[in-house]
Amino acid sequence: MDIRNIAIIAHVDHGKTTLVDQLLRQSGSFRANQQVAERALDSNELERERGITILAKCTSVDWRDIRINIVDTPGHSDFGGEVERILSMVDGVLVLVDAAEGPMPQTKFVVAKALARGLKPIVVINKVDRPDARVAEVHNEVFDLFALLDANEEQLDFPTLFASGRDGWAVADLDEPRKDLSPLFDLIVSHVRAPIANEDAPFAMLATTLDYDPFLGRVLTGRIFSGVARLNMPVKSLSRDGRAIEQSRLTKLLAFRGLDRRPIEEARAGDIIAIAGLAQTTVADTICATEVMEALPSDPIDPPTLAMTFSVNDSPLAGREGSKVTSRMIVDRLRREAEGNVAIKVQESAQKDAVEVSGRGELQLGVLIEQMRREGFELSISRPRVLLRTDAATGQRLEPIEEVYVDVDEEFSGVVVDKMSRRKAEMQEMRPSGGGKVRITFHVPTRGLIGYHGEFLTDTRGTGIMSRLFHGYAPYKGSVEGRTNGVLISTASGAAVAYALWNLEERGAMFVSPGEAVYPGMVIGAHSRGNDLEVNPIKGKQLTNIRTTSKDEAVRLTPPLQMSLEEAIAYIEDDELVEVTPKAIRLRKRLLDSNDRKRASRAAAAE
């Protein structure tokens, strides 16, 4: 059967997964009466909750006797490691662009990677039925982006379709009748070249993703570059540098058919398949026939920019809510994650019972922590820190810089520019984007963005959109102002009392509710002033024998601030930790004992 391999790349929320749903539906991959969840490829629980794609996924559709293998890629730059590997499996890319928002940072990131690989793009301007659509301007912006990214003549001569993925139609001209996605299927078949592969050469494939199946164990997915894979044939695996890793047999061959992975007897060069049964082979390794001596080339991955320390939960409440609490369990789980996710690095920490985890950004590490807490882990997480480099030639310290695109209403542009400049940002461009909005581009240190997103949403009344992209390394820009307020620290152990919290409200906003467990050293609120304050949240009202009808009998409390995991991690300072359990997210001081904190503070001041 003739094959086409294509990846769908776009910015977050531009409609990739919804479009794939419609391609599957219209190609007959679903029965007419089959119940299929919306955004069927976003099968992960976290993906459904957050409305984003985290893991790249393969599917395939048959169109007029041609099999089209489609890879749905993540649209967030924190998961860029997934995108880079996927592009080595395909021969063409579908660049999906929102008709109102136009090309965004993640579009730029993935398009640059695709153009550098020589892939010919098809541009689909999606959501053209939006009332604020700017179809002609967006089409020009896409061309300008391709030119900026040094696209060659062939790549600049890209075909364009106008579509509504939600309603399931695509047209080459907006005046044409809007029926179905046939024009898109036909364009993929005619524009994307068939895989160039030698079926007569020995079998060789590059493993590009790794996941775990409860029945099959480790499952490696990749594209066959040469030869034919047959069930039970002997194979070996080679690392990137050509070192032999293991020898085995292909005990399970799987192909992607619609939403399913189905067992097959053989697969030919050019196809994308999954293999189970290899114990040590991982991402970027070559699986090949025993006579092959050279590994297939694989791309280096952009380096991590942020690191956090994951340590054992040693608070007084440890072990009450989770089942996996030991350092060995935590390290094993993180090493397994790093094996399949090449954008994450795990290494030993100088601290006892702790490990340092580095990755692309707060969202990526936040997703990992959220997955672990749902699996029953208890952890203590440190404040993120950026990974600095030293320039070999000059000895200068270099730090990661992000390119940030901000879309805000004009009335909020002043406060955003002011806040960003305080975080050492340099404004690159400011231009109107229509509808009373402006688009501002900044270059800002990664550490300046830690904890800013929540503040940004408050400053823009929830209407602003901020997108970021790793730009490169630049000389260290000096200190960035951090949190200006101190915190309220519990001095007692027990259940928080409503009367005590009511008395403390004038000191600042609370993070805990009445009846919630507290312990000495736990952060229970934000202080209204710049210093930390120790308070007793379990102190009840003194009872007397005088009866009264005063109003303070019925305590009315302001609802506590409920922080998400990412907000909590961004809020804490270096002397604090986030305690993460399956049931709770708590803030605490790294040193729980008040005297230990005072000694550490004096020692730090003396240095």
C-alpha positions as CSV (number, residue, x, y, z in Angstrom):
1,M,0.0,0.0,0.0
2,D,1.2,3.5,-0.8
3,I,2.1,5.6,2.3
4,R,2.3,9.3,3.3
5,N,3.7,10.4,6.6
6,I,2.7,13.8,7.9
7,A,2.9,15.7,11.2
8,I,0.4,18.4,12.3
9,I,2.2,21.3,13.9
10,A,0.7,24.5,15.4
11,H,0.6,26.7,18.5
12,V,-1.5,25.8,21.6
13,D,-5.2,25.8,21.0
14,H,-5.1,26.4,17.2
15,G,-7.2,23.3,16.6
16,K,-4.8,20.4,15.8
17,T,-6.4,17.7,17.7
18,T,-10.0,18.7,16.7
19,L,-8.9,18.6,13.0
20,V,-7.5,15.1,13.5
21,D,-10.8,14.0,15.0
22,Q,-12.6,15.1,11.8
23,L,-10.0,13.5,9.5
24,L,-10.5,10.2,11.3
25,R,-14.3,10.6,11.1
26,Q,-14.5,11.5,7.4
27,S,-12.0,8.8,6.4
28,G,-14.3,6.1,7.8
29,S,-12.0,5.2,10.8
30,F,-15.1,5.4,13.1
31,R,-18.4,3.5,12.6
32,A,-21.3,5.8,11.9
33,N,-22.8,4.9,15.3
34,Q,-19.5,4.8,17.3
35,Q,-19.3,6.9,20.4
36,V,-16.0,8.7,20.4
37,A,-14.8,11.3,22.9
38,E,-14.2,14.8,21.6
39,R,-10.5,15.4,20.9
40,A,-10.1,11.6,20.8
41,L,-6.3,11.7,20.5
42,D,-6.0,13.6,23.8
43,S,-6.4,10.4,25.8
44,N,-4.3,11.3,28.8
45,E,-6.4,12.5,31.8
46,L,-4.3,15.7,32.2
47,E,-4.5,16.5,28.5
48,R,-8.3,16.5,28.8
49,E,-8.4,18.6,31.9
50,R,-5.9,21.3,30.6
51,G,-7.1,21.2,26.9
52,I,-3.5,20.8,25.7
53,T,-1.6,18.0,24.0
54,I,1.3,16.7,26.1
55,L,2.4,13.5,24.3
56,A,2.8,13.1,20.6
57,K,0.5,10.5,19.2
58,C,0.3,8.6,16.0
59,T,-2.8,7.6,14.0
60,S,-3.5,6.6,10.4
61,V,-6.3,7.0,7.9
62,D,-6.9,5.3,4.6
63,W,-7.9,7.6,1.7
64,R,-8.4,6.1,-1.8
65,D,-6.0,3.2,-1.2
66,I,-3.3,5.4,0.3
67,R,-2.4,5.1,4.0
68,I,-1.8,8.5,5.6
69,N,0.1,8.2,8.9
70,I,-0.7,11.4,11.0
71,V,1.3,12.5,14.0
72,D,-0.5,14.9,16.4
73,T,2.3,16.9,18.1
74,P,2.2,19.0,21.3
75,G,1.7,22.8,20.8
76,H,3.5,24.0,23.9
77,S,7.2,24.8,23.8
78,D,7.8,23.1,27.2
79,F,7.1,19.8,25.3
80,G,9.3,20.8,22.3
81,G,11.4,17.7,22.9
82,E,8.5,15.6,21.6
83,V,8.1,17.8,18.5
84,E,11.8,17.6,17.4
85,R,11.9,13.8,17.5
86,I,8.6,13.4,15.7
87,L,9.8,15.4,12.7
88,S,12.4,12.7,11.9
89,M,9.5,10.3,11.2
90,V,7.6,12.3,8.6
91,D,8.0,13.6,5.0
92,G,5.7,16.6,5.2
93,V,4.0,18.9,7.7
94,L,0.6,20.5,8.0
95,V,1.1,23.9,9.5
96,L,-2.2,24.9,11.2
97,V,-2.6,28.6,12.0
98,D,-5.6,30.4,13.7
99,A,-7.3,32.8,11.4
100,A,-7.5,35.5,14.1
101,E,-4.3,35.0,16.1
102,G,-2.0,34.3,13.2
103,P,1.5,32.7,13.6
104,M,2.4,32.5,17.3
105,P,5.7,31.6,19.1
106,Q,5.2,27.8,19.0
107,T,4.3,28.0,15.3
108,K,7.6,29.7,14.8
109,F,9.5,27.1,16.9
110,V,8.1,24.0,15.1
111,V,8.1,25.5,11.6
112,A,11.8,26.4,12.0
113,K,12.6,22.8,13.0
114,A,10.5,21.5,10.0
115,L,12.1,23.8,7.4
116,A,15.6,23.0,8.7
117,R,14.8,19.3,7.9
118,G,13.8,20.3,4.4
119,L,10.1,19.3,4.9
120,K,7.6,20.9,2.5
121,P,4.8,22.5,4.4
122,I,1.0,22.6,3.7
123,V,-0.6,25.7,5.4
124,V,-4.1,25.4,6.8
125,I,-5.6,28.6,8.0
126,N,-8.1,27.2,10.6
127,K,-11.2,28.8,12.3
128,V,-11.9,31.1,9.3
129,D,-15.5,31.3,10.5
130,R,-14.4,33.3,13.6
131,P,-16.0,36.7,13.7
132,D,-12.6,38.3,14.2
133,A,-10.8,36.3,11.5
134,R,-8.1,38.2,9.5
135,V,-7.6,35.6,6.7
136,A,-5.6,37.7,4.2
137,E,-3.3,39.3,6.8
138,V,-2.7,35.9,8.5
139,H,-1.8,34.4,5.1
140,N,0.8,37.2,4.6
141,E,2.1,36.8,8.1
142,V,2.7,33.0,7.4
143,F,4.7,33.9,4.3
144,D,6.7,36.5,6.2
145,L,7.5,33.9,8.9
146,F,8.7,31.3,6.4
147,A,10.9,34.0,4.7
148,L,12.3,35.0,8.1
149,L,13.2,31.4,8.8
150,D,15.2,31.0,5.6
151,A,12.7,28.8,3.8
152,N,13.9,27.8,0.3
153,E,12.0,28.6,-2.9
154,E,10.2,25.2,-2.9
155,Q,9.1,25.7,0.7
156,L,8.0,29.3,0.1
157,D,5.7,28.1,-2.7
158,F,3.4,26.4,-0.1
159,P,-0.2,25.5,-0.9
160,T,-2.8,27.0,1.4
161,L,-6.3,25.8,2.4
162,F,-8.9,27.6,4.5
163,A,-10.8,25.4,7.0
164,S,-13.0,25.0,10.0
165,G,-11.7,21.9,11.8
166,R,-14.6,22.0,14.2
167,D,-17.2,21.9,11.4
168,G,-15.1,19.5,9.2
169,W,-14.5,21.4,5.9
170,A,-11.6,22.8,4.0
171,V,-11.5,24.8,0.7
172,A,-8.8,26.2,-1.5
173,D,-10.9,29.4,-2.1
174,L,-13.3,30.9,0.4
175,D,-15.9,31.3,-2.4
176,E,-16.1,27.5,-2.9
177,P,-18.9,25.4,-1.3
178,R,-17.9,24.2,2.2
179,K,-18.6,20.5,2.2
180,D,-15.9,18.3,3.8
181,L,-12.2,17.7,4.1
182,S,-11.7,16.0,0.7
183,P,-9.5,19.0,-0.6
184,L,-7.2,18.4,2.4
185,F,-6.9,14.7,1.9
186,D,-6.2,15.2,-1.8
187,L,-3.6,17.9,-1.2
188,I,-1.7,15.7,1.3
189,V,-1.6,12.8,-1.2
190,S,-0.4,15.1,-4.1
191,H,2.0,17.4,-2.2
192,V,3.7,15.2,0.4
193,R,6.2,12.8,-1.2
194,A,6.0,9.1,-0.6
195,P,8.7,7.8,1.8
196,I,12.1,7.2,0.2
197,A,13.2,3.9,1.5
198,N,15.0,0.7,0.4
199,E,13.0,-2.4,1.1
200,D,15.8,-4.7,0.0
201,A,18.3,-3.3,2.5
202,P,18.6,-4.8,6.1
203,F,15.9,-3.7,8.5
204,A,16.6,-0.5,10.5
205,M,14.3,1.9,12.4
206,L,14.9,4.8,14.7
207,A,13.0,4.8,18.0
208,T,11.4,8.2,18.5
209,T,8.9,7.8,21.4
210,L,8.7,5.4,24.3
211,D,5.6,4.7,26.4
212,Y,4.4,2.0,28.8
213,D,1.5,-0.3,28.2
214,P,0.1,-2.2,31.2
215,F,-0.1,-5.4,29.1
216,L,2.9,-5.1,26.7
217,G,5.4,-3.2,28.9
218,R,7.8,-0.8,27.1
219,V,6.5,0.2,23.6
220,L,8.9,2.0,21.2
221,T,7.4,3.8,18.2
222,G,9.4,4.9,15.1
223,R,9.7,4.9,11.4
224,I,11.2,2.0,9.4
225,F,14.0,3.6,7.3
226,S,15.0,0.5,5.4
227,G,14.1,-3.2,5.0
228,V,11.1,-5.2,6.3
229,A,10.2,-5.9,9.9
230,R,8.8,-9.4,10.5
231,L,7.3,-11.0,13.6
232,N,9.9,-13.0,15.6
233,M,12.9,-11.9,13.5
234,P,16.2,-11.4,15.5
235,V,17.2,-7.8,16.0
236,K,19.7,-5.7,18.0
237,S,19.8,-2.1,19.1
238,L,22.5,0.5,18.7
239,S,23.0,3.7,20.7
240,R,23.6,7.0,18.9
241,D,27.4,6.5,19.0
242,G,27.0,2.9,17.5
243,R,27.5,1.0,20.7
244,A,25.5,-2.3,20.9
245,I,22.8,-2.2,23.6
246,E,21.0,-5.5,23.4
247,Q,19.9,-8.4,21.2
248,S,16.3,-9.7,21.1
249,R,13.4,-10.8,18.9
250,L,10.5,-8.7,17.6
251,T,7.9,-10.5,19.8
252,K,5.2,-7.9,19.1
253,L,4.7,-5.7,16.0
254,L,2.0,-3.0,16.2
255,A,0.6,-0.7,13.5
256,F,-1.6,2.4,14.0
257,R,-5.1,2.0,12.6
258,G,-7.4,4.8,13.5
259,L,-7.3,5.2,17.3
260,D,-6.0,1.6,17.8
261,R,-2.7,-0.1,17.8
262,R,-3.2,-3.4,16.1
263,P,-0.9,-6.5,15.9
264,I,0.6,-7.1,12.5
265,E,2.8,-9.8,11.0
266,E,5.2,-7.6,9.0
267,A,5.8,-3.9,8.2
268,R,7.7,-2.4,5.3
269,A,10.1,0.5,4.9
270,G,8.5,3.9,5.2
271,D,5.8,2.8,7.6
272,I,5.5,4.0,11.2
273,I,5.1,1.1,13.7
274,A,5.4,0.3,17.4
275,I,7.6,-2.5,18.8
276,A,7.3,-4.2,22.3
277,G,9.7,-6.6,24.0
278,L,13.0,-4.6,24.1
279,A,14.1,-4.1,27.7
280,Q,16.9,-1.5,27.5
281,T,16.5,0.2,24.1
282,T,15.2,3.8,24.4
283,V,14.5,7.0,22.5
284,A,17.1,7.9,19.8
285,D,18.4,4.3,19.6
286,T,18.4,2.3,16.3
287,I,16.6,-1.0,16.2
288,C,18.0,-3.0,13.3
289,A,18.8,-6.4,11.8
290,T,21.8,-8.1,13.4
291,E,24.1,-7.5,10.4
292,V,23.7,-3.7,10.5
293,M,26.8,-2.0,12.1
294,E,26.0,1.8,11.9
295,A,23.3,3.6,13.9
296,L,20.8,5.9,12.2
297,P,21.6,9.7,12.7
298,S,19.4,11.3,15.4
299,D,19.1,15.0,16.3
300,P,20.4,16.5,19.5
301,I,17.7,17.9,21.7
302,D,17.7,21.5,23.0
303,P,19.1,21.7,26.5
304,P,17.0,22.0,29.7
305,T,16.7,25.5,31.1
306,L,15.1,25.0,34.5
307,A,15.8,22.7,37.4
308,M,14.0,21.7,40.6
309,T,14.9,19.5,43.5
310,F,12.5,16.6,44.2
311,S,12.9,15.3,47.7
312,V,11.2,13.0,50.2
313,N,8.3,14.6,52.1
314,D,9.6,15.0,55.7
315,S,6.7,17.1,57.1
316,P,4.8,15.9,60.2
317,L,1.9,14.9,57.9
318,A,4.2,12.7,55.7
319,G,2.8,9.3,54.8
320,R,-0.8,10.0,55.7
321,E,-2.1,10.7,52.2
322,G,0.2,8.9,49.7
323,S,1.4,5.3,49.3
324,K,4.8,6.0,47.6
325,V,6.9,8.0,50.0
326,T,10.5,6.6,49.9
327,S,13.4,8.2,48.0
328,R,14.0,4.9,46.1
329,M,10.4,5.0,44.7
330,I,10.7,8.6,43.7
331,V,14.1,8.1,42.0
332,D,12.9,5.0,40.1
333,R,9.8,6.9,38.8
334,L,11.9,9.9,37.7
335,R,14.5,7.7,35.9
336,R,11.7,6.0,34.1
337,E,10.3,9.4,33.0
338,A,13.7,10.6,31.8
339,E,14.1,7.4,29.8
340,G,11.1,8.2,27.6
341,N,11.1,12.0,27.8
342,V,14.5,13.1,26.4
343,A,13.8,16.8,27.4
344,I,14.1,15.8,31.1
345,K,17.3,15.1,32.9
346,V,17.6,13.5,36.3
347,Q,20.8,13.6,38.4
348,E,21.8,13.2,42.0
349,S,21.5,16.1,44.4
350,A,23.9,17.2,47.1
351,Q,21.0,17.1,49.6
352,K,20.0,13.9,51.4
353,D,17.1,11.9,49.9
354,A,16.8,14.3,47.0
355,V,17.2,14.3,43.2
356,E,17.6,17.2,40.8
357,V,15.2,17.3,37.8
358,S,15.8,19.7,34.9
359,G,13.5,20.3,32.0
360,R,12.2,22.9,29.5
361,G,9.9,24.9,31.7
362,E,7.5,25.2,34.6
363,L,4.6,23.6,32.7
364,Q,6.5,20.5,31.7
365,L,7.8,19.9,35.3
366,G,4.4,20.8,36.7
367,V,2.8,18.2,34.6
368,L,5.3,15.6,35.7
369,I,4.7,16.4,39.4
370,E,0.9,16.3,38.9
371,Q,1.2,12.9,37.2
372,M,3.2,11.6,40.2
373,R,0.8,12.9,42.8
374,R,-2.0,11.2,41.0
375,E,0.0,7.9,41.1
376,G,0.2,8.2,44.9
377,F,3.5,9.9,45.4
378,E,4.3,12.3,48.2
379,L,7.1,14.9,47.4
380,S,8.7,18.1,48.5
381,I,9.5,20.4,45.6
382,S,11.9,23.3,45.7
383,R,11.7,26.7,43.9
384,P,12.7,26.4,40.2
385,R,16.1,27.8,39.3
386,V,17.5,28.5,35.9
387,L,20.6,26.6,34.6
388,L,23.4,29.0,33.9
389,R,26.3,28.5,31.5
390,T,29.8,29.9,31.3
391,D,31.1,31.3,28.1
392,A,34.3,29.4,27.3
393,A,36.0,32.3,25.5
394,T,35.2,35.2,27.9
395,G,34.3,33.4,31.2
396,Q,31.0,35.4,31.3
397,R,28.0,33.9,33.0
398,L,25.2,33.2,30.5
399,E,21.5,32.7,31.3
400,P,18.6,31.4,29.2
401,I,16.5,34.0,27.5
402,E,12.9,33.6,26.3
403,E,11.2,35.3,23.4
404,V,7.8,36.4,24.8
405,Y,4.8,37.4,22.8
406,V,2.0,39.3,24.7
407,D,-1.4,40.0,23.2
408,V,-3.3,42.5,25.4
409,D,-6.0,45.2,25.2
410,E,-4.3,48.6,24.7
411,E,-5.4,49.9,28.1
412,F,-3.3,47.2,29.8
413,S,-0.1,47.6,27.7
414,G,1.4,50.1,30.1
415,V,1.3,47.9,33.2
416,V,2.6,44.9,31.2
417,V,5.6,46.9,29.8
418,D,6.3,48.2,33.3
419,K,6.2,44.8,35.0
420,M,8.3,43.2,32.3
421,S,11.0,45.9,32.4
422,R,11.3,45.2,36.2
423,R,12.0,41.6,35.3
424,K,14.9,42.7,33.0
425,A,12.9,42.3,29.8
426,E,13.9,44.1,26.6
427,M,11.0,45.2,24.4
428,Q,11.7,44.2,20.7
429,E,8.4,45.3,19.0
430,M,5.0,46.8,19.8
431,R,2.3,46.9,17.1
432,P,-1.5,47.0,17.0
433,S,-3.1,43.7,16.1
434,G,-6.6,44.9,15.5
435,G,-9.7,45.0,17.7
436,G,-8.2,47.4,20.2
437,K,-5.4,44.9,21.0
438,V,-1.6,45.3,20.8
439,R,1.1,42.6,20.3
440,I,4.3,43.2,22.2
441,T,7.5,41.1,21.8
442,F,10.1,40.9,24.6
443,H,13.4,39.2,25.2
444,V,13.3,38.3,28.9
445,P,15.5,36.1,31.2
446,T,13.8,32.8,32.0
447,R,14.1,33.4,35.7
448,G,12.2,36.7,35.3
449,L,9.2,34.8,34.1
450,I,9.0,32.4,37.1
451,G,5.8,33.2,38.9
452,Y,4.7,36.0,36.5
453,H,1.9,34.4,34.6
454,G,-0.7,34.6,37.4
455,E,0.3,38.3,38.0
456,F,-0.1,38.9,34.3
457,L,-3.6,37.5,34.2
458,T,-4.6,39.7,37.2
459,D,-3.1,42.8,35.6
460,T,-4.9,42.2,32.3
461,R,-8.2,41.2,33.9
462,G,-7.8,37.7,32.5
463,T,-7.9,38.9,28.9
464,G,-4.2,38.8,28.1
465,I,-2.5,36.0,26.2
466,M,1.2,35.3,26.9
467,S,3.3,32.9,24.8
468,R,6.9,32.1,25.2
469,L,9.7,30.4,23.3
470,F,13.3,29.6,24.2
471,H,15.5,32.2,22.3
472,G,19.0,31.4,23.4
473,Y,21.7,32.3,26.0
474,A,22.8,35.9,26.8
475,P,25.0,37.5,29.5
476,Y,23.6,37.4,33.0
477,K,21.3,40.5,33.5
478,G,21.7,41.0,37.3
479,S,19.2,40.3,40.1
480,V,15.4,40.2,39.4
481,E,13.0,41.4,42.1
482,G,11.2,38.5,43.7
483,R,8.2,38.3,46.1
484,T,7.8,41.5,48.0
485,N,5.6,40.2,50.9
486,G,6.5,37.8,53.7
487,V,4.4,34.9,54.8
488,L,2.4,33.8,57.9
489,I,4.0,30.7,59.5
490,S,2.2,28.3,61.9
491,T,3.7,27.8,65.3
492,A,1.3,25.0,66.4
493,S,0.2,21.6,65.3
494,G,-3.4,20.5,65.0
495,A,-6.5,21.6,63.1
496,A,-6.9,25.3,62.1
497,V,-9.7,27.1,64.1
498,A,-12.1,29.5,62.5
499,Y,-11.8,32.1,65.3
500,A,-8.0,32.2,65.1
501,L,-8.1,32.6,61.3
502,W,-10.6,35.3,61.6
503,N,-8.3,37.2,63.9
504,L,-5.4,36.7,61.5
505,E,-7.2,38.0,58.4
506,E,-6.1,41.6,59.1
507,R,-2.5,40.3,58.8
508,G,-2.9,39.0,55.3
509,A,-4.7,36.5,53.0
510,M,-5.1,33.0,54.2
511,F,-4.1,29.8,52.4
512,V,-5.9,27.3,54.8
513,S,-9.6,26.7,55.8
514,P,-10.9,25.9,59.3
515,G,-10.4,22.3,60.2
516,E,-7.4,21.9,57.9
517,A,-4.3,20.2,59.4
518,V,-1.4,22.6,60.2
519,Y,2.0,22.0,61.7
520,P,4.9,24.2,62.9
521,G,6.8,25.7,60.0
522,M,3.8,25.4,57.6
523,V,3.0,28.5,55.5
524,I,-0.7,29.3,56.2
525,G,-1.0,32.7,54.5
526,A,0.6,35.8,52.9
527,H,1.7,38.5,55.2
528,S,0.6,42.1,54.3
529,R,4.1,43.3,55.1
530,G,7.6,42.4,53.8
531,N,8.7,40.2,56.8
532,D,7.7,36.7,57.8
533,L,5.4,36.4,60.9
534,E,4.9,33.4,63.2
535,V,1.2,33.0,64.2
536,N,-1.0,30.4,66.0
537,P,-3.8,29.3,63.8
538,I,-5.3,26.8,66.3
539,K,-5.9,29.3,69.2
540,G,-9.6,29.1,70.1
541,K,-11.8,31.8,71.8
542,Q,-11.4,32.1,75.6
543,L,-14.7,30.9,77.1
544,T,-16.3,32.9,80.0
545,N,-19.4,32.4,82.1
546,I,-20.9,35.6,80.7
547,R,-23.6,35.1,78.0
548,T,-23.5,37.5,75.1
549,T,-25.3,38.0,71.8
550,S,-22.3,39.8,70.1
551,K,-21.7,39.4,66.4
552,D,-18.3,37.7,66.8
553,E,-20.1,34.5,67.8
554,A,-20.8,33.9,64.1
555,V,-17.3,34.2,62.5
556,R,-17.4,35.1,58.8
557,L,-14.2,34.2,57.0
558,T,-12.9,35.4,53.6
559,P,-12.5,32.2,51.4
560,P,-8.8,31.1,51.4
561,L,-6.5,31.5,48.3
562,Q,-6.4,28.1,46.5
563,M,-3.2,27.9,44.6
564,S,-2.7,25.5,41.7
565,L,0.5,23.4,41.6
566,E,2.3,25.7,39.2
567,E,1.2,28.8,41.1
568,A,2.5,27.3,44.4
569,I,5.9,26.4,42.9
570,A,6.3,29.9,41.4
571,Y,5.2,31.6,44.7
572,I,7.7,30.1,47.1
573,E,11.2,31.5,47.9
574,D,14.5,29.6,48.2
575,D,13.9,28.9,51.9
576,E,10.5,27.3,51.2
577,L,9.1,24.1,49.7
578,V,5.9,22.9,48.2
579,E,4.6,19.7,49.9
580,V,2.7,17.7,47.2
581,T,0.5,14.7,48.2
582,P,-2.4,13.0,46.3
583,K,-4.9,15.0,48.4
584,A,-3.2,18.4,49.1
585,I,-0.7,21.0,48.0
586,R,0.8,22.8,51.0
587,L,3.5,25.5,51.4
588,R,6.1,25.1,54.1
589,K,9.5,26.5,55.3
590,R,12.5,24.3,54.3
591,L,13.5,24.4,58.0
592,L,10.4,23.7,60.2
593,D,11.9,24.6,63.5
594,S,11.8,28.4,64.3
595,N,15.3,28.3,66.0
596,D,16.9,26.6,63.0
597,R,15.4,29.2,60.7
598,K,16.9,32.0,62.9
599,R,20.3,30.4,62.9
600,A,20.3,29.9,59.2
601,S,19.2,33.6,58.7
602,R,22.1,34.8,60.9
603,A,24.6,32.6,59.0
604,A,23.3,33.9,55.7
605,A,23.6,37.5,56.9
606,A,27.2,36.9,58.1
607,E,28.4,35.6,54.7
